[in-house]
Amino acid sequence: MLHNRAETLLGLPSGIMGWADYVDWLRHFLALYDPIERRIVAFGGWSGLASFDPDPGHSRRLIQDLHALGIDTDRIPRAPAEYCPPLTNFARALGARYVLEGSALGGRVILHHLKKRIGDEIGNATAFFGGPSHGTATHWRAFQAALDRFGAAHPDKRADVLAGAAATFTALLEWFTPFVAARRV
């Protein structure tokens, strides 16, 4: 299953040993998440999901953390288009969003371990793994409800939602595999 492969590959929080590792991981996440989120937001259809915000906000939190650590995020190269999932319609964008929202669920547990490992050096750079200010579980339930509403209204788009999710998991695997391999040497 792609989800399990991605989780195993990333191996968080154990893959982050200190401040420099933390910065590298945040940079690498931003490089991929930013172009994916831009593609997600570009599709219309979000207003049809009631009060669900079209902007996932993960990139914004990554930028906030990197700025708190003194990193100029404009100098971080973004992933080339071939690493991003092909999101050809709103349903596929919804599938991609499913992956990004779901991946944030374990962030607070990861952050707890990182604070112990990195200590005071982590400072206020906790927005990405800390999740949305209104609570990750609440956000996830709101997203699930929006996804269910879309599915009920558009049962013919199920395959596209699943394809968008699979393509996003594949993009994560392809983007992070060389990064993780280089760190294990």
Secondary structure by P-SEA (a helix, b strand, c coil): caaaaaaaaaccccccccaaaaaaaaaaaaacaaaaaaaaacccccccccccccccaaaaaaaaaaaaaccccccccccccccccccccaaaaaaaaaaaaaaacaaaaaaaaaaaaacccccccccccccccccaaaaaaaaaaaaaaaaaacccaaaaaaaaaaaaaaaaaaacaaaaaaaac
